[in-house]
Structure formats: structure tokens, C-alpha cells
Amino acid sequence: MDIRARRIFRLSLTTALALAIAYAMGGIFAFLAPLFAFILTLKPAPPMGIRGLLAVVIIISLTTGTGLLLVPMLMHYPVSAMLLAALGLYLSAYLTLHLHQAALGMFVALGTSLISTAGLYNFTMGSELVQALAGGMAIAIISQWLVYPFFPEPSGTAGSTPDQPPPDPRESRWIAMRSTLIVLPVYFMALTNPSLYMAAIMKSISLGQQASELDARHAGRELLGSTFLAGFYAMAVWVGLSILPNLWMFFLWILLAGIHIGAKIYGALPTRLSPSFWVNVMTTLLILIGPAVADVSSGKDVYMASFVRLGLFIFVSLYAWVTLSMLDAWRHRQMNRHLQPEPS
């Protein structure tokens, strides 16, 4: 089998299998498992072993559990807590950019923002969310164990990545600051209504990581375009699922969407858009469709809730684009001012 086909089927089947296992177990945040499975399987490498799984679960519990420590501070010392949250978001972006610890940076960001927000709304929910994050990662890794033997990487290519030049510390600090400013206002809004903005926080964290690789010229197409397209994918999956609403059909529709988007990511289907664009489409699709399924069981109006959620995602994407453009324009002006010769 062609190496691109192996990667496409491994990515889509691992994501769909993690979704089926998580929803069969009945977790309240079941959509986290396929999201983690998709992120982990993007890299063409064998899955981690049992020791790696245990280490990851411990790291997730520690990094996200620190968000619960912010809850009493948010209630009694809100200014200090918000400054600590800003520091945590900056640290998470710096870990991702400068130290190339993307998974660790993501969980620091989730603990700082998502867990503290959920804990402020309901401390029990915050504790359950920490358990759901660790459990979702475990399900994702187990799904990798089950799928990888059928679609392994050819010998000599597994885990091979080109050497990257060491990052410039000043550039890393600047991009980390830019990423923090994208996530922080959404976090502040979520503190006023945690139940409404929790999904928007996850979207802003995803955008903050994606914006680290973008410039202002391509940010609009990458950030807004991928969000709109994810909305169309989510509607297509929902219409297909409404024909026969059961877990196996959910599994099959996510598998089909994963195959099509994976083919775009790995270049099997021609596209003018970057792989990061399609990665953001799939992550946004999972963040949209998962809460929509949960809305059915809770008796909410699915269409209205999904419309509000998608509107928030578009607003967050638009804000990220405007922030990115303004900060880059300001920085270019400052650099040009320093480069101009002083009058004699």
C-alpha cells in the first residue's frame, strides 16, 4: 500500500475507533478522545508503549489539575488569578514553540483555561473534566495500538523528521505573546458564562497554536476559511447521522470525513490549501459535532445550540485574524523605525 494511503487510513480509523470506544463508555466529554487520537496520529510514528501511556496520564493529571487550584483564587483574588492564567497561557505557547513540546503545551493551556473555567462553574465538573482528559488520551493511545499494526510505517521512515534549525528565542517569545493574546480574551469572556464558552476556549487554544505558523496575509483564509468549512462538514455528518442515529453510523461518518480530510492533509487529493488548514478543519469538526451529540441527550435544541457554537467559533476566528494582523503591523512598524538611519 502506498505510504500516503497507509497514513490516511491509519489517521481516519484511529480517530473513528477512539470516538466509538469513548461514546460506548458513555463519558460526558467523549469527543475529547477522537480529538486526541487525531492529533497524536498526525505524526507518522509508532504509538507510545505502556510506560509512555502511564507517563502521559500522570502528566495530564498534573498539568490540567493545576487549573483547579486557580478556582479559589478566581473566587477571592480574581486579578491575581487572571495574571497567573495569562502566565500559564504564555508558558504553554512557549513550550510548544521553543521547546517543541506541543502536547505538554496544549495540556498546560487546557488546565489553565478550560479546567479553571469549568471548575468555577462547578468544581465537580472541573474534576470530571480532568479525568475525561486523561481518559480520552488513554483511549486515543489504545486506539493507536489497535490500528497501527494494520497500517504500519515502512521500515526506515517511522518517526523520521527533518532536522529543524534551533528557534530564535526572541521570535519564540513574540509568537508566544501573540498566541496568549488570542486565547486570553476568550478566557475572560468564559469566566462570565462558563457553560456557553467552554467549546470556544478549545477553539481559541487551537487557533492560538495554529496562528504560531501563520502570517497576517494568510491568516484570514486559514483561520476563518477552515472554520466555515468545518461547519459544512459538521452539517453533512449531522444530516447523515440523522438518517440512522446510532453509534456505528457515527463511527462510519467520522471515518468517511477523516478519510477525505486525511487525503487532503497528506496530499493524496490535490488541494491549494495547506495541511494545517485541513488539520484545523478536522479539529473544529470534532469540537462542533461532539457537543451537538451531547445536546441531544440533554434535551437541548441542537440546531440553535450548534448555531450559537458555530457563531462563537467564527467570532473567535475573526478576532484571532484581526489581532494577528494588528500585532504584525505594529511589529513591522517598530522594526522599520529601528532600521531607519538617524539624521546627522
C-alpha positions in Angstrom: 0.0 0.0 0.0 1.2 3.5 -0.8 2.6 5.3 2.2 0.1 8.1 1.9 -2.8 5.6 1.8 -1.4 4.0 5.0 -1.3 7.3 6.8 -4.7 8.3 5.6 -6.4 5.1 6.7 -4.4 5.0 10.0 -5.4 8.5 10.8 -9.1 8.2 10.0 -9.6 4.7 11.5 -7.8 5.6 14.8 -9.9 8.8 15.1 -13.2 6.9 14.4 -12.3 4.0 16.7 -11.5 6.3 19.6 -14.8 8.0 19.0 -16.7 4.7 19.1 -14.9 3.5 22.3 -15.4 6.8 24.1 -19.1 7.1 23.3 -19.7 3.5 24.0 -18.3 4.1 27.5 -20.7 7.0 27.9 -18.3 9.8 29.0 -19.6 13.3 29.3 -16.7 14.7 27.3 -16.4 11.8 24.9 -15.4 13.9 21.9 -12.0 14.6 23.5 -10.9 11.0 22.8 -11.2 11.3 18.9 -9.7 14.8 19.1 -6.6 13.5 20.9 -6.4 10.5 18.6 -6.4 12.7 15.6 -3.7 15.0 17.0 -1.5 12.1 18.1 -1.8 10.1 14.8 -1.0 13.0 12.6 2.7 12.4 13.2 3.9 9.3 11.2 5.3 7.4 14.0 4.5 4.2 16.0 2.3 4.7 19.1 4.0 5.0 22.5 4.2 2.0 24.8 2.7 1.2 28.2 5.3 3.3 30.1 4.6 6.2 27.8 0.9 5.9 28.3 1.3 5.9 32.1 3.6 8.9 31.9 1.2 10.8 29.7 -1.7 10.1 32.0 0.3 11.3 35.0 1.5 14.5 33.2 -2.1 15.3 32.0 -3.4 14.9 35.6 -0.8 17.2 37.0 -0.8 19.9 34.3 -4.6 20.1 34.0 -5.2 19.6 37.7 -3.4 22.8 38.4 -6.3 24.6 36.8 -8.4 23.5 39.8 -6.0 25.4 42.0 -7.0 28.6 40.2 -10.7 28.2 41.1 -10.4 29.5 44.8 -8.2 32.4 43.5 -10.7 33.3 40.9 -13.4 33.5 43.6 -11.4 35.5 46.1 -8.4 37.1 44.3 -9.6 37.4 40.6 -6.9 39.9 39.4 -4.1 37.7 40.7 -5.7 34.6 39.2 -6.1 36.2 35.8 -2.5 37.2 35.8 -1.5 33.7 36.7 -3.7 32.4 33.9 -2.0 34.7 31.4 1.3 33.5 32.6 0.2 29.9 32.2 -1.0 30.5 28.6 2.2 32.2 27.7 4.2 29.3 29.2 2.1 26.8 27.2 2.8 28.6 23.9 6.5 28.9 24.7 6.7 25.2 25.4 5.1 24.5 22.1 7.2 26.9 20.1 10.6 27.0 21.7 10.9 23.5 23.3 8.8 21.7 20.7 6.6 20.1 23.4 3.3 20.6 21.6 1.3 18.0 23.7 2.6 19.4 27.0 1.9 22.9 25.9 -1.6 22.0 24.9 -2.4 20.4 28.3 -0.9 23.4 30.2 -3.2 25.6 28.2 -6.2 23.4 28.8 -5.5 23.2 32.5 -5.0 27.0 32.8 -8.1 28.0 30.9 -10.6 25.1 30.3 -10.3 23.4 33.7 -10.3 26.6 35.8 -13.4 27.8 33.8 -15.3 24.5 34.3 -14.3 24.4 38.0 -15.6 28.0 38.5 -18.9 26.9 37.1 -19.0 23.6 39.0 -16.0 22.2 40.9 -17.2 18.7 40.4 -17.4 19.3 36.6 -13.8 20.6 36.6 -12.7 17.4 38.4 -14.6 15.2 35.9 -13.1 17.1 33.0 -9.6 16.4 34.3 -10.5 12.7 34.4 -12.0 13.0 31.0 -8.8 14.5 29.5 -6.7 11.7 31.0 -9.2 9.0 30.0 -9.5 10.5 26.5 -5.8 10.4 26.0 -5.7 6.8 27.2 -8.5 5.8 24.7 -6.6 7.6 21.9 -3.4 5.7 22.6 -5.2 2.3 22.9 -6.9 3.0 19.6 -3.4 3.6 18.1 -2.3 0.3 19.4 -5.2 -1.5 17.7 -4.9 0.3 14.4 -1.2 0.7 13.8 -0.4 -3.0 13.1 -2.7 -2.9 10.1 -1.2 0.3 8.6 2.4 0.5 9.9 5.0 2.9 8.6 7.5 1.4 6.2 10.8 0.5 7.9 13.2 3.4 7.9 10.5 6.1 7.7 8.7 5.7 11.1 9.3 8.8 13.2 11.8 10.3 10.8 11.5 14.1 10.7 13.8 16.6 9.0 16.2 18.4 11.2 14.9 21.8 12.2 17.1 24.8 13.0 17.1 26.0 16.6 14.4 28.6 17.1 15.2 32.2 17.7 14.4 32.9 21.4 13.1 36.5 20.6 10.9 35.2 17.8 9.6 32.4 20.1 8.8 34.9 22.8 7.0 37.2 20.3 4.8 34.4 18.9 4.1 33.1 22.4 2.9 36.6 23.4 0.8 36.7 20.2 -0.8 33.3 20.9 -1.5 34.4 24.5 -3.4 37.5 23.4 -5.5 35.4 21.1 -6.7 33.0 23.9 -6.8 35.3 26.9 -9.9 37.5 26.0 -11.9 34.4 25.2 -10.9 33.0 28.6 -12.1 36.2 30.3 -15.4 36.0 28.5 -15.8 32.4 29.5 -15.5 33.3 33.2 -18.8 35.3 32.8 -20.7 32.2 31.4 -18.6 29.1 31.6 -21.2 26.7 30.1 -21.5 28.8 27.0 -17.9 29.5 26.2 -16.2 26.2 27.1 -16.1 25.0 23.5 -15.0 28.4 22.4 -12.0 28.1 24.7 -10.9 24.9 23.0 -11.3 26.6 19.6 -9.2 29.6 20.7 -6.4 27.3 22.0 -6.4 25.5 18.6 -6.3 28.9 16.9 -3.5 30.1 19.1 -1.4 27.1 18.2 -2.3 27.4 14.5 -1.5 31.2 14.5 2.1 30.5 15.5 2.7 29.2 12.0 0.8 32.0 10.1 1.5 35.5 8.9 -1.2 38.2 8.5 -1.5 37.7 4.8 -2.8 34.1 5.1 -4.4 34.3 8.5 -7.9 35.1 7.2 -8.1 32.2 4.8 -6.5 29.8 7.3 -8.5 30.8 10.4 -11.9 31.9 9.0 -11.9 29.6 6.0 -11.2 26.4 7.9 -13.9 27.3 10.5 -16.6 27.8 7.8 -15.6 24.7 6.0 -15.7 22.7 9.3 -19.2 23.9 9.8 -20.2 22.4 6.4 -18.6 19.1 7.3 -20.4 19.1 10.6 -23.7 19.7 8.9 -23.0 16.9 6.4 -22.1 14.5 9.2 -25.2 15.5 11.2 -27.6 15.0 8.2 -26.0 11.6 7.5 -26.3 10.7 11.2 -29.9 11.7 11.4 -30.8 9.0 8.7 -29.9 6.3 11.2 -28.8 7.7 14.5 -26.7 5.0 16.2 -23.1 4.7 17.3 -22.0 2.6 14.3 -23.3 5.2 11.8 -21.5 7.9 13.9 -18.3 5.8 13.6 -18.7 5.4 9.8 -19.5 9.1 9.1 -16.4 10.3 11.1 -14.4 7.6 9.3 -15.5 8.9 6.0 -14.9 12.5 6.9 -11.4 11.5 8.3 -10.5 9.7 5.0 -11.4 12.7 2.9 -9.7 15.3 5.1 -6.7 13.0 5.7 -6.3 12.7 1.9 -6.1 16.5 1.8 -3.6 16.6 4.7 -1.2 14.0 3.2 -1.6 15.2 -0.4 -3.4 12.2 -1.9 -6.1 14.6 -3.1 -4.9 17.8 -4.8 -5.6 21.0 -2.9 -4.4 24.6 -2.9 -4.7 24.8 0.8 -2.0 23.9 3.4 -2.1 20.8 5.5 -2.5 23.0 8.6 -5.8 24.3 7.1 -7.2 20.8 6.9 -5.9 19.9 10.3 -7.9 22.8 11.7 -11.0 21.7 9.7 -10.9 18.3 11.3 -10.3 19.5 14.8 -13.1 22.1 14.5 -15.4 19.4 13.1 -14.8 17.2 16.2 -15.3 20.1 18.6 -18.6 21.0 16.8 -20.1 17.6 16.4 -19.3 16.2 19.8 -21.2 18.8 21.9 -24.1 18.6 19.4 -24.5 14.9 20.1 -24.4 15.7 23.8 -27.1 18.3 23.3 -29.5 15.5 22.1 -29.1 13.5 25.3 -29.6 16.6 27.5 -32.7 17.7 25.7 -31.4 21.0 24.2 -32.3 22.5 20.9 -29.5 21.0 18.8 -29.7 23.4 15.9 -29.9 26.5 18.0 -27.0 25.4 20.2 -24.9 24.4 17.2 -25.7 27.7 15.5 -24.6 29.7 18.6 -21.5 27.5 19.0 -20.5 28.0 15.3 -21.1 31.7 15.6 -18.8 31.9 18.6 -16.2 29.9 16.6 -16.4 32.4 13.7 -16.2 35.3 16.1 -13.1 33.8 17.8 -11.5 33.2 14.4 -12.3 36.7 13.3 -10.8 38.1 16.5 -7.7 36.0 16.0 -7.2 37.2 12.5 -7.6 40.9 13.5 -5.3 40.5 16.4 -2.7 38.8 14.3 -2.9 41.5 11.6 -2.7 44.4 14.1 0.2 42.9 16.1 2.2 42.0 13.0 1.6 45.5 11.5 2.8 47.1 14.8 5.9 45.0 14.9 6.8 45.8 11.3 6.5 49.5 12.0 8.7 49.2 15.1 11.3 47.2 13.1 11.3 49.7 10.3 11.7 52.6 12.7 14.8 51.0 14.2 16.3 50.3 10.8 15.9 53.8 9.6 19.3 55.8 9.8 19.4 58.5 12.4 19.7 62.1 10.9 23.2 63.5 11.2 
